[in-house]
Amino acid sequence: MNTKRIEMLKKFMQEDPQDPFPVYALALEYQATDPQKARLLFEQLLTNHPDYLPVYYMAGVFFVDQNEIAFGTRILERGLNLAKAQNNQATWREIKGVLDSLE
């Protein structure tokens, strides 16, 4: 965990609360060291920024890794649908690969 980076991301969140990127980056920072904080941030992103495609892959994998396979799978499926709607083939393939590996 990089304390300076975390403080910088928190500052960015305060400066522009509508920008999903600092929240996303902070969730990634907390994944390994504070899964509960990562969980809350991923849930916040999924609720407040449902069109923010990058969160679906990382949040889905995070929840699968936390042994919440059904919840993680639902997130990944939502991300797959969003990637298709946004015509983002690269993200669609990444998410599809994870879903296929869970079968």
N, C-alpha and C positions, 0 to 999 in steps of 0.2 A: 504494500500500500504506500503510495506516494503522498505524504501529508501536504506538501506544497501544491501538488496538482489538485488534491481534494479541496483545499482552501480556495484555489483559483476557480474551480468549477462552481463552488458554492457562491462565490462573488458573482460569477456570470449569471447564475440562476436568479440572484437578487436584481441584477441590472436589467434582465429581460426575462421575466417569468413566463412569457409565452413561447420562448424558444425551447423546443424539446431536446436539443443536442446536449446542453450541459447536464440535464437530468439523466439522459442516456449514458453519457460518459461517466457520471458519478456512479450509476448503477454498475457499470463495468468495473470501476475501481473497487467497489465493495464486494463483488462476487466471491472472491476467495477469502476475504478477511472478516466480512460482516454480512453473511447471507440474509439476515433479517432486514437490514437496511437496503440491500440490493432488491429484495423482494418488494418492499414498499415502493421503491422508486420505479421498478418495472410495472407494478400495478398502477401507479400514478400515470405513467406514460400511456399504458394501454387504455386507461379511462379517459384521460384528458387530451390525448393526441392519437386517436385511432387510425389516422392516415399516415402516421410516421412509420414507414415500412421497416427501417433497420431494427426496430425494437422487437419485432416478431421472431426473428431467427434467434437472437440472443436470449430473449425472455423464455422462449419455448425450450431451448436447450438448457437454460438455467433450471427451469422447473422440472424437466426430465431428470437432470442431474441431482435434484433435490428429492428424487423419488416420487415426485408428483407427476407421474407419467401421463395420466388422463388429462390433467390440466395443461401440462406442457404440450401435449398433442393437439388439444383444442386451439391453443395459441398459434401453434405452427400451421394448423389448417386455416385459421383466419388470415395468417400472413400469406399463405399460398394463394388464397382468393384475392387478397389485396395486391399481391405482386402481379397476378394475372390482370386485374383491373387497371393497374398502373403500367401495364405492358413492360414490366421489368423481368426479362427472361433470366438474367443472372441470379437474381434473388430467388426467383421461382425455382430454378434448378437446385440452389443450395438448400432451400427449405424442403423441396421434394426429396432430396437425398437423405435428409435427416428422417423424414417421415417414413421413407422406404426402409431405413435401417431399424426402425422401431417395430416393423411388422413381423 
